Amino acid sequence: MLMQDRTMFFILFFLLFSCVPKPSSATSGSCTDTTCQSQVYLSEIGWAGSSLSQADEWMELANVTDTSINLSGWSLVGAGSSGSPILIPEGSTLEPYGTFLISNYENSKSTLAVIPNYVTSIVSLSNNSMEVILLDSNGQERDRAGNGSAPFVGGTQSSGSIASMVRVSAQMNGALPESWITATSAQGFDPDATEFGTPGWIEQLAVQESTVESEPVSEPIEIPISTEEAISDPEPDVPETEEPSDPETILISDPVESIDLTPISEEQPQQTEIPETSSTSSAPIIYPPGTLVINEFVSDPSSSEEKEWVEILNPYNNLIPLNGWKIKESSGRSVSLPDQWLGFGQIVVMEFSSSALNNSGDTIELLDAGGVVIDQVIYGTEIVPAAKDPNTTARHEDGTFAVTTNPTPGQTNIFPVAEEPKESVSESETLTTEKEHAPVEQISSSSLTETTSNEPIKTDMISLQGKIQLSELYPNSLGEDTEEEFIEIQNMTDKDIDLKGIIFEDASGKRWSPTTSTILHAYGFQAFGRDLFDFALNNNGDTVRLLTQDKILLDEVTYEKTSKGLAYVRINTDWIWTTNVTPNEQNRVPEIQTESITSEISITKASDGDIKDDSFLNVSLEDIRKQKPGTRIRVQGVVSATPGLFGERLFYIADPGIQIYKSDAVFPDLELGDLVEITGTLRSNRGESRITVGRTDSITILDQEEVPQPHEVSDIGEETEGWLTQIKGIILEKKSGIFSVDTNGTTIEIRIKKGTEIKLDHLNQGMDVVITGIVSQTDDHYFLLPRFEEDMEIIEQIKEMSITPAYISGKEIASGEGQKKAYLLGGGTLVTLGGFGIRYFFQKKTGIHV
């Protein structure tokens, strides 16, 4: 019996000390100077999600050393759902000058184009109280982001795009606001994504702060390498050439702009040199197009002794390993880039050992190590001219090419300054309403009227509202879309307007703006060709917006899938498809087509004697989705969600329900329960049907009725899109601005929009709730949008759980609940242990066994 008591004593003694929680370094206070100067740091945080989902969150760690770092056992406190830490898996490695990307979703569910290093569904970054602490495998704090308040920067911008939070410097305390900036560039996302950030790409500042940085050198470094590699299957008609006796020369320049480089320690910085480690990476890297660009080239050398060369530039804050990259011309001849790294603003110049580039025109491609074309230049065209001896063809900062008489291999491109025009531009060179139908060549950059005067006409961009509008789109041409597509705008005033700074934007958020003074004459039309704007007009449907410099919407038009040779033109207040393509002039519709339009319009007398335009199809909300997109309709409904709740430009009506969209966000004073009549055009946006109300359409308040009541449902989908619905269920998971509810086996996502000002602090996992909201849609994903606090009713609070388990999870400890349980369990164990101790010594002293 005594042996059993001793055994029980030691078991309880061990249990006591194992259950007492140890102090965590996560709560050790502010980041000190020592811990802040870590070579591994939190470099970028996508805390606001993406256009696909608010839960599409990610974090990036960066390594600014030339040594691989084992991240096994490292953790991120404050980055997981319900306060749980994120533990980095065993075997995780952060490569030299590399990044380690942690995301909530895989690529298929995310806007990320780069492959995350670690995907875990517990990523949950707070929108109200961010404080993420990076701990190494010993539990020591290495870095932190945020100070427990709202995220310093990033989030949804005025343009509607979502931006990440980017670290300014590893040397700065991540708990301070000045250590972070909002991302302004985009790399590492899907081609059609609108987000800003550089996930998976090490920031240039981080590279500069590592020990491999130094002062700029004035001359390029010459590095001999082997000759170009012949492609395995060259064209049959390409003659073989002898191998040259001299190796090619690679020129690697310093960054184009001088940057202040601050070393990590106070020790003397080492001499600048490119990292000696190989740039070869064990894991394949996906590079978006344009990661590196062809910046300048010579296709017609001055003499037989000189060689053709191509210059490659890194225009972004990335450090790119060049091993395996190639430059290839159309016949298959290629030259390999050196096994080196290319940083921001740096240039590498490659020489062909013998004639490879055609003088009159050719194609140059830049391929990454996987053979993917990252950049391509087709020269010998009006867009990219071929340069004759001794000139070169070089890239402007805006991405356009021009011939320059100042070759600058390894240096910033220089273009001759154009002479000031002595005479005004002739009338034949301007764009007027009387200009004849222009072929494609006449709607290129050469057709624009640009002023070079010191005092160009200036116009307040805000005052342009209602004065210029989109007039014609030509997305699917009979020829090459890259050459013949155009966007036309119209000046509706008697004053000339300077278009410098005006913004063209497509549905994906890609933008282009004239950078020089470009005059749109009074009552004139101006077509901008595809050689100017940087995005394509998609043949399957797209949206084009016209914005001021301050991102104020001037006009917007959406079109559906189109056929070849049709232009989408504005006729009065209507948009129609026509075979009459009329760039730079008044839109014209064939007579037979005009008759078919006017035959659908009838004018009837209203009861009050006013003329009523019946060009709209009168439909009910029950039948509205039976109509084809583009149908002009008139419908009545009761306001179920007012403007501003889910966006400044939209509201919802019932019953059953649909979204109403107005691009200028000018609405009457609408309230819940208002009976309204809407005239507009039936459209869809990412799968969700809506009525688009144009400038000449109307929103009329007819009466005040009862506030719409929600439809009780257990699931949502296409049949309930736009409806005001109500669900009952249990909260499964809660993240920042989003949570999910289980309704008898069906999971429904609830999203909280900023305009509702709804707080989620009082909601927790396991609660029985009733949620009311509008069913909305993004592509194939449906979710519920509550309108205000009253739309979220708690039926039953979470029941208190009894503390009986002997094991407490790490998540519970990290959240604080585990510590309470640990202390209670420890206290109970201590009492029991004391009882056994008293019993033991009593038995030993008296010899009486109790």
HUHU-V881822 format. One record per helix or strand. SS is the DSSP state (H for helix, E for strand). FROM is the first residue (numbers start at 1). TO is the last residue. If there is no record, write none. Layout:
BEGIN
ss=SS from=FROM to=TO
ss=SS from=FROM to=TO
END
This chain:
BEGIN
ss=H from=2 to=19
ss=H from=25 to=27
ss=H from=33 to=36
ss=E from=40 to=46
ss=E from=58 to=63
ss=E from=69 to=70
ss=E from=75 to=77
ss=E from=80 to=80
ss=H from=81 to=83
ss=E from=86 to=87
ss=E from=93 to=94
ss=E from=99 to=103
ss=H from=107 to=109
ss=E from=112 to=112
ss=E from=118 to=119
ss=E from=123 to=123
ss=E from=132 to=135
ss=E from=141 to=145
ss=E from=155 to=156
ss=E from=162 to=163
ss=E from=165 to=167
ss=H from=177 to=179
ss=E from=180 to=182
ss=E from=186 to=186
ss=E from=189 to=189
ss=E from=196 to=197
ss=H from=204 to=208
ss=E from=221 to=225
ss=E from=230 to=230
ss=E from=248 to=252
ss=E from=293 to=298
ss=E from=309 to=313
ss=E from=320 to=321
ss=E from=326 to=329
ss=E from=333 to=336
ss=E from=341 to=342
ss=E from=347 to=351
ss=E from=362 to=367
ss=E from=373 to=379
ss=E from=392 to=395
ss=E from=401 to=404
ss=H from=427 to=429
ss=H from=440 to=443
ss=H from=445 to=447
ss=E from=450 to=450
ss=H from=461 to=464
ss=E from=468 to=476
ss=H from=481 to=484
ss=E from=486 to=491
ss=E from=497 to=498
ss=E from=503 to=506
ss=E from=511 to=513
ss=E from=518 to=520
ss=E from=525 to=529
ss=E from=541 to=547
ss=E from=553 to=560
ss=E from=566 to=571
ss=E from=574 to=578
ss=H from=591 to=598
ss=E from=603 to=605
ss=E from=611 to=613
ss=E from=617 to=618
ss=H from=624 to=626
ss=E from=632 to=641
ss=E from=650 to=654
ss=E from=658 to=661
ss=E from=674 to=685
ss=E from=688 to=692
ss=E from=699 to=704
ss=E from=711 to=712
ss=H from=718 to=720
ss=E from=724 to=735
ss=E from=738 to=743
ss=E from=746 to=751
ss=H from=754 to=756
ss=E from=768 to=778
ss=E from=781 to=785
ss=H from=789 to=791
ss=E from=792 to=796
ss=H from=810 to=815
ss=H from=817 to=846
END
